[in-house]
Amino acid sequence: MGRTNSWKGALQRAPFLSSGKIYFVNKRSLTYLCILMRTRDENKICELHRRTVEMIVKDGLDGFGVNKLAKAAGVSPATIYIYYKDREDLIVQTAIRVTERMLKESLEGFDPDNMSLEEGLRNQWQNRARHFFNNPLDTQFMEKMRYSHLYDKVSKDVYNTFKEMMGRFCRNAIKRGELIPLSTEVYWSLAYAPLYQLIKFHSQDKTFGDKKFVFTEEAMEEALQLVLKALKP
């Protein structure tokens, strides 16, 4: 008991914990508070995120647990709680990191103010297709997250810049007479759903009949031209 009180007293006297309102419930609480005194190991965090993505894609959100992750990553559960408050925080932070990388790659070379509708959509199709083929597990992971109650915590802030740029791009295209005014849902269904369906066909062993579809630049361009025809006045 005396040892616990001495730890509590020492931490309360520390400059960064001077409020005197520290309460230790169990070993996990103490471990989590120690993050203030530990250096973040970015390599370890990246590895935890990578393993989290792999496990959730394979086992689903319900099959994911901190103890399983610790065993797969070769660390102790206590190490994981140094970086994350709990299982939910770990999943949300992983999804935020995956989403930020996806959005960054999606916006590469994109200019919402100076690109025509055709130039902008081609850029977006190429960027999004490239991201999927380079990061297939990330895409599958986010599909599972999208139907989870945790998704709102991910999308609340990270999509703001992306939405603003996409909205500006559409408004500029409408002003130039290149795009029919449409609701967001109808526009997205016409502008991007065909791309994602082609990617989905590519990922399947078979599509219609026994033939396997292979995603190519030619197939993407053919679909893009039909999309542009539907979107233009």
C-alpha positions, -999 to +999 in steps of 0.1 A: +000+000+000+028+024+009+045+017-024+013+026-043+009+058-023+046+068-030+040+064-068+009+085-066+026+112-046+055+113-070+033+116-100+012+143-084+043+163-076+055+161-112+052+194-132+030+179-159+006+162-134+004+189-108-034+190-105-034+163-078-063+146-094-047+113-105-065+081-095-052+046-102-078+020-107-056-008-120-023-016-137-037-006-171-045+029-158-010+034-146+005+021-179-017+044-200-007+075-179+030+066-184+026+076-221+034+111-208+069+100-199+076+077-229+089+085-263+066+075-291+080+047-312+066+054-347+079+022-362+060+003-335+029+023-341+030+016-378+034-021-371+005-021-348-017-003-374-006-027-401-014-058-380-047-042-370-057-038-406-047-073-415-065-089-386-098-069-391-098-078-428-094-114-419-115-118-388-138-088-388-143-062-361-159-087-337-130-111-340-104-084-333-089-081-298-059-064-281-045-097-268-046-112-303-029-081-317-002-082-290+006-118-298+007-112-336+029-080-332+052-096-307+046-071-279+028-072-246-008-059-242+006-033-218+027-019-246-004-013-267-021+005-239+008+029-238-003+043-272-041+038-271-067+042-244-086+010-253-095-013-282-119+012-297-093+040-297-068+017-314-093+008-342-103+045-347-067+058-348-058+030-373-087+040-395-078+077-393-043+069-404-055+047-433-080+074-444-055+102-443-031+083-465-059+074-490-071+111-492-036+123-496-030+100-525-064+107-540-056+145-542-022+140-557-019+164-587-056+174-584-064+211-590-101+219-584-098+254-597-080+249-630-088+214-642-117+207-666-144+182-656-127+156-678-092+163-665-103+163-629-123+131-631-095+113-650-071+124-623-094+111-596-100+077-613-063+072-618-054+082-583-081+061-567-074+030-588-037+033-581-044+035-544-066+004-544-041-017-563-012-005-541-032-009-508-059-036-513-060-044-475-065-008-466-095-006-489-110-038-475-104-026-440-122+007-447-152-011-462-156-030-429-153+003-410-178+020-431-206-002-417-194+001-381-206+025-354-170+037-352-170+052-387-185+085-376-155+091-353-132+086-382-150+107-408-160+136-385-128+156-392-105+139-417-128+144-447-132+182-444-105+193-468-113+165-493-150+175-493-142+211-497-120+205-527-144+181-544-173+205-539-152+234-554-143+213-583-180+205-591-191+241-586-165+253-610-175+227-636-211+238-633-201+274-638-182+265-669-212+246-683-194+213-682-215+196-655-253+192-649-263+203-614-269+171-594-274+161-558-242+147-542-256+112-542-266+111-578-233+128-589-212+102-569-232+073-583-225+084-619-190+098-614-173+071-593-195+040-588-185+027-623-148+029-614-154+010-581-174-016-598-147-023-624-122-026-595-146-050-577-149-071-609-111-073-611-109-085-575-134-113-581-123-147-594-151-146-620-176-120-631-203-130-656-199-166-668-165-182-663-144-153-676-122-133-652-122-095-658-088-077-658-088-040-650-069-021-677-063+016-686-084+010-718-113-004-698-111+025-674-110+051-701-139+035-719-160+037-688-148+072-680-159+085-714-194+071-709-196+087-675-185+121-689-212+118-715-238+113-688-226+142-667-223+169-694-252+191-704 
